[in-house]
Amino acid sequence: MKRDFLEGLKLDKDTIDTIMAEHGKTVEGHKTSQTALQKQLSDVQDALKKFDGVEPEKMTGEIAKLQADLQTKEADFAQQLAARDFDSLLNERIAGARGRNAKAIKSLLDAEKLRGSQNLKEDIAAALKALQESDAYLFEETKPGVQVSTGGQHSQEKPGEIDPFDAACAMYEKKK
């Protein structure tokens, strides 16, 4: 808005000054808003420049390749865990069967057949039992435990019986 336009409307000077002051506030508000919008536009354009030269198709292909690699690594890790668990179980069962040489025993077992078994524990036990029968030298013999007698009488106390030692101590305490 121009002062000449308002003077042409035959308004007095005070009214024109008031209208021009209000118009100036409005114009300044718009200028501030315009500056802020230009700043935002500049920031967005700078952010878009970071993506200059990026091909979305190439990125999609790279993402698919990375996902496939991740799935492969997860499958390998699962296989390693299964092999470790199998070896641990087999070693545990060989030790439980009192095997003398775990490496020799493992070489005589059909490990691949056992790995694919649905009833792993039972099949390992059956394979070890069969090996104990055919190659007993690979396992320690189970001998009954040796009992040593100290010459005294040892018995288990039955409920309701009074221990003679406890009875003697009780009598001694009463005499005091």
CYANA upper distance limits for C-alpha pairs under 8 A (distance plus 0.5 A):
  1 MET  CA      5 PHE  CA      7.86
  1 MET  CA     20 MET  CA      8.36
  1 MET  CA     23 HIS  CA      8.01
  2 LYS  CA      6 LEU  CA      7.44
  3 ARG  CA      7 GLU  CA      6.71
  3 ARG  CA     16 ILE  CA      7.63
  3 ARG  CA     20 MET  CA      7.83
  4 ASP  CA      8 GLY  CA      6.54
  5 PHE  CA      9 LEU  CA      7.13
  6 LEU  CA     10 LYS  CA      7.37
  6 LEU  CA     11 LEU  CA      6.85
  6 LEU  CA     16 ILE  CA      6.89
  7 GLU  CA     11 LEU  CA      6.27
  7 GLU  CA     12 ASP  CA      8.13
  7 GLU  CA     16 ILE  CA      7.91
 11 LEU  CA     15 THR  CA      6.99
 11 LEU  CA     16 ILE  CA      6.94
 12 ASP  CA     16 ILE  CA      6.81
 13 LYS  CA     17 ASP  CA      6.63
 14 ASP  CA     18 THR  CA      6.71
 15 THR  CA     19 ILE  CA      6.64
 16 ILE  CA     20 MET  CA      6.51
 17 ASP  CA     21 ALA  CA      6.59
 18 THR  CA     22 GLU  CA      6.81
 19 ILE  CA     23 HIS  CA      6.57
 20 MET  CA     24 GLY  CA      6.50
 21 ALA  CA     25 LYS  CA      6.94
 22 GLU  CA     26 THR  CA      6.92
 23 HIS  CA     27 VAL  CA      6.65
 24 GLY  CA     28 GLU  CA      6.59
 25 LYS  CA     29 GLY  CA      6.69
 26 THR  CA     30 HIS  CA      6.80
 27 VAL  CA     31 LYS  CA      6.65
 28 GLU  CA     32 THR  CA      6.67
 29 GLY  CA     33 SER  CA      6.65
 30 HIS  CA     34 GLN  CA      6.43
 31 LYS  CA     35 THR  CA      6.61
 32 THR  CA     36 ALA  CA      6.74
 33 SER  CA     37 LEU  CA      6.68
 34 GLN  CA     38 GLN  CA      6.60
 35 THR  CA     39 LYS  CA      6.69
 36 ALA  CA     40 GLN  CA      6.79
 37 LEU  CA     41 LEU  CA      6.64
 38 GLN  CA     42 SER  CA      6.63
 39 LYS  CA     43 ASP  CA      6.73
 40 GLN  CA     44 VAL  CA      6.70
 41 LEU  CA     45 GLN  CA      6.64
 42 SER  CA     46 ASP  CA      6.69
 43 ASP  CA     47 ALA  CA      6.72
 44 VAL  CA     48 LEU  CA      6.67
 45 GLN  CA     49 LYS  CA      6.79
 46 ASP  CA     50 LYS  CA      7.47
 47 ALA  CA     51 PHE  CA      7.95
 48 LEU  CA     52 ASP  CA      7.29
 54 VAL  CA     59 MET  CA      8.36
 55 GLU  CA     59 MET  CA      6.89
 56 PRO  CA     60 THR  CA      6.59
 57 GLU  CA     61 GLY  CA      6.76
 58 LYS  CA     62 GLU  CA      6.71
 59 MET  CA     63 ILE  CA      6.61
 60 THR  CA     64 ALA  CA      6.73
 61 GLY  CA     65 LYS  CA      6.70
 62 GLU  CA     66 LEU  CA      6.67
 63 ILE  CA     67 GLN  CA      6.64
 64 ALA  CA     68 ALA  CA      6.71
 65 LYS  CA     69 ASP  CA      6.71
 66 LEU  CA     70 LEU  CA      6.62
 67 GLN  CA     71 GLN  CA      6.77
 68 ALA  CA     72 THR  CA      6.71
 69 ASP  CA     73 LYS  CA      6.67
 70 LEU  CA     74 GLU  CA      6.63
 71 GLN  CA     75 ALA  CA      6.66
 72 THR  CA     76 ASP  CA      6.69
 73 LYS  CA     77 PHE  CA      6.54
 74 GLU  CA     78 ALA  CA      6.64
 75 ALA  CA     79 GLN  CA      6.73
 76 ASP  CA     80 GLN  CA      6.69
 77 PHE  CA     81 LEU  CA      6.68
 78 ALA  CA     82 ALA  CA      6.66
 79 GLN  CA     83 ALA  CA      6.62
 80 GLN  CA     84 ARG  CA      6.60
 81 LEU  CA     85 ASP  CA      6.59
 82 ALA  CA     86 PHE  CA      6.58
 83 ALA  CA     87 ASP  CA      6.58
 84 ARG  CA     88 SER  CA      6.53
 85 ASP  CA     89 LEU  CA      6.60
 86 PHE  CA     90 LEU  CA      6.54
 86 PHE  CA    115 ARG  CA      7.54
 87 ASP  CA     91 ASN  CA      6.55
 88 SER  CA     92 GLU  CA      6.59
 89 LEU  CA     93 ARG  CA      6.64
 89 LEU  CA    121 LYS  CA      8.46
 90 LEU  CA     94 ILE  CA      6.62
 90 LEU  CA    124 ILE  CA      7.62
 91 ASN  CA     95 ALA  CA      6.62
 91 ASN  CA    102 ALA  CA      7.39
 92 GLU  CA     96 GLY  CA      6.62
 93 ARG  CA     97 ALA  CA      6.65
 93 ARG  CA    124 ILE  CA      7.98
 93 ARG  CA    125 ALA  CA      7.69
 94 ILE  CA     98 ARG  CA      6.80
 94 ILE  CA     99 GLY  CA      5.82
 94 ILE  CA    102 ALA  CA      6.96
 94 ILE  CA    105 ILE  CA      8.34
 94 ILE  CA    128 LEU  CA      7.88
 95 ALA  CA     99 GLY  CA      6.06
 95 ALA  CA    102 ALA  CA      8.25
 97 ALA  CA    128 LEU  CA      8.02
 97 ALA  CA    139 PHE  CA      7.69
 98 ARG  CA    139 PHE  CA      6.11
 98 ARG  CA    140 GLU  CA      6.11
 99 GLY  CA    105 ILE  CA      7.93
 99 GLY  CA    138 LEU  CA      6.44
 99 GLY  CA    139 PHE  CA      4.82
 99 GLY  CA    140 GLU  CA      6.82
100 ARG  CA    138 LEU  CA      5.97
100 ARG  CA    139 PHE  CA      5.73
100 ARG  CA    140 GLU  CA      6.84
101 ASN  CA    105 ILE  CA      6.78
101 ASN  CA    138 LEU  CA      7.08
101 ASN  CA    139 PHE  CA      8.46
102 ALA  CA    106 LYS  CA      6.50
103 LYS  CA    107 SER  CA      6.79
104 ALA  CA    108 LEU  CA      7.11
104 ALA  CA    138 LEU  CA      8.38
105 ILE  CA    109 LEU  CA      7.03
105 ILE  CA    138 LEU  CA      7.54
106 LYS  CA    110 ASP  CA      8.44
106 LYS  CA    111 ALA  CA      7.82
108 LEU  CA    131 LEU  CA      8.50
109 LEU  CA    127 ALA  CA      7.55
109 LEU  CA    128 LEU  CA      8.49
110 ASP  CA    114 LEU  CA      6.88
111 ALA  CA    115 ARG  CA      6.54
112 GLU  CA    116 GLY  CA      6.95
113 LYS  CA    117 SER  CA      6.95
114 LEU  CA    120 LEU  CA      7.03
114 LEU  CA    123 ASP  CA      7.27
114 LEU  CA    124 ILE  CA      7.28
115 ARG  CA    120 LEU  CA      7.80
117 SER  CA    123 ASP  CA      7.67
119 ASN  CA    123 ASP  CA      6.53
120 LEU  CA    124 ILE  CA      6.56
121 LYS  CA    125 ALA  CA      6.71
122 GLU  CA    126 ALA  CA      6.64
123 ASP  CA    127 ALA  CA      6.56
124 ILE  CA    128 LEU  CA      6.58
125 ALA  CA    129 LYS  CA      6.60
126 ALA  CA    130 ALA  CA      6.68
127 ALA  CA    131 LEU  CA      6.67
128 LEU  CA    132 GLN  CA      6.54
129 LYS  CA    133 GLU  CA      6.85
130 ALA  CA    134 SER  CA      6.78
131 LEU  CA    135 ASP  CA      6.00
131 LEU  CA    136 ALA  CA      7.65
132 GLN  CA    136 ALA  CA      5.13
132 GLN  CA    137 TYR  CA      8.42
132 GLN  CA    138 LEU  CA      7.79
132 GLN  CA    139 PHE  CA      7.18
135 ASP  CA    139 PHE  CA      8.48
136 ALA  CA    140 GLU  CA      8.43
157 GLU  CA    161 GLU  CA      7.35
157 GLU  CA    163 ASP  CA      8.12
162 ILE  CA    166 ASP  CA      7.71
162 ILE  CA    167 ALA  CA      7.32
163 ASP  CA    167 ALA  CA      6.76
164 PRO  CA    168 ALA  CA      6.71
165 PHE  CA    169 CYS  CA      6.75
166 ASP  CA    170 ALA  CA      6.66
167 ALA  CA    171 MET  CA      6.82
168 ALA  CA    172 TYR  CA      6.74
169 CYS  CA    173 GLU  CA      6.72
170 ALA  CA    174 LYS  CA      6.87
171 MET  CA    175 LYS  CA      6.96
172 TYR  CA    176 LYS  CA      7.27
